[in-house]
C-alpha cells in the first residue's frame, strides 16, 4: 500500500459529528415550519381567497 487510500481520518469524523449535530438542531426547527405551520398558512390563504403572487 502506498498510502494513497488512507480512508476517513479522525478529524474528519469529529467535524462530521459537529456538523451533523448542528444540522439536526436546525432541521428540528425547520420541520414544524414546513409542516403544520405551512399547512395552516396555505389554508388561511385559500380561505381568504387571496390571489396567487406567482402562478
C-alpha positions in Angstrom: 0.0 0.0 0.0 1.4 3.4 -1.0 -0.7 5.5 1.4 -3.0 7.0 -1.2 -6.1 5.1 0.2 -6.0 6.3 3.8 -9.7 6.5 4.4 -11.5 8.9 6.7 -9.3 10.4 9.3 -10.4 11.0 12.9 -10.5 14.8 12.5 -13.0 14.4 9.6 -15.2 12.1 11.6 -15.2 14.6 14.5 -16.0 17.5 12.2 -18.8 15.5 10.6 -20.2 14.8 14.1 -20.2 18.5 14.9 -21.9 19.5 11.7 -24.4 16.7 12.0 -25.4 17.9 15.4 -25.8 21.5 14.1 -27.9 20.2 11.1 -30.1 18.1 13.4 -30.8 21.2 15.5 -31.7 23.4 12.5 -33.7 20.6 10.9 -35.8 20.2 14.1 -36.6 23.9 13.9 -37.5 23.8 10.2 -39.7 20.7 10.2 -42.7 22.3 12.1 -42.4 25.4 9.9 -42.6 23.4 6.7 -45.2 21.0 8.1 -48.1 22.1 10.3 -47.4 25.9 10.1 -47.1 25.9 6.3 -50.3 23.9 6.0 -52.1 26.3 8.3 -50.8 29.3 6.3 -51.9 27.7 3.0 -55.4 27.0 4.4 -55.7 30.6 5.6 -54.7 31.9 2.2 -57.1 29.6 0.4 -60.0 30.5 2.7 -59.3 34.2 2.4 -59.3 33.9 -1.4 -56.0 35.7 -1.7 -54.8 35.6 -5.3 -51.5 33.8 -6.1 -48.4 36.0 -6.3 -46.7 33.5 -8.7 -48.7 31.2 -10.9 
